């Protein structure tokens, strides 16, 4: 075994490193749930923005509003 590969070589070793901490397990679960959410909400929706109406996938509209909410939270609650 070469020194570059370490003691956790192969698929099983890589999986052990991937789920080695509770934070990584939670992140992996959230990633899988996000993928499920995206694939379940692929239908097009019409969204009215003042005078315009745009059509986009529902998941993209929700993601955009989540980003706007996160930015607002970051601006309001940042430390000086």
N, C-alpha and C positions, 0 to 999 in steps of 0.2 A: 504494500500500500504506500503510495507516495505521501510526502508530508503536506503537499498542497491540498489534497483532498480531505484530510482530517479524518477523524474517527467516524463521522457520520456520513458515509458515502452512499450513493444510490438513492432510490426512491424513498425507502423507509426512513433513512436518515434525514432526507430533505423534509419529509412530512413532520418528523419529530421537531425539527428546528422551526418549522412554520407554526406549529401549535404549541410552542414551548412555554408561553406565558398566557395568563387569563386575558390580558389585553389583546393579544393577537387572536385568540379564539373569538373574543367578542367582535373584533374587527372583521374577521372572516365571516362570522354569522351575519353581521350587518351588510357586508358586501353581497352575500348570497341573497339576502332579503331585498336589497336594492335591485339586483338583477331580476328577481321574481316580480317586483313592483313594476319595473320598466316593461317587461314582456307582457304583463297583464293590462297595461294602460297604453297600448300602441294606437288606439283609435284617434282620429283627428277631431279636434274641437275648435269651434269658433270663439275667439276672444275679442271683446270690444275694448279698444283703447281710445278713449275720448271720441274722435271722429273716424277712426279707422277700425276695421275688423280684420284680424289676422287668423289664419288657420294653422294649427300646429298640433303635434302629438300631445296628449294630456300630460304624459310624464315630463316632457320638456317644459311645459308651462309651470308645472308644480316645482320642478327643479329651479327654474328661473326665480320664482317667488321665494323659494327657500334661500337662494343666494342673496336676494334683496333683503330678506329678513335677517340673515346672518350679518350682512354688511351694516344694517341699521343697528343691530345689537352691538357690534364691534365699535361703531362710532359713538354710541351712547354710553357704553360701559368701559371704555378704555381708560387705562391709568395715565395720568399726566406725569 
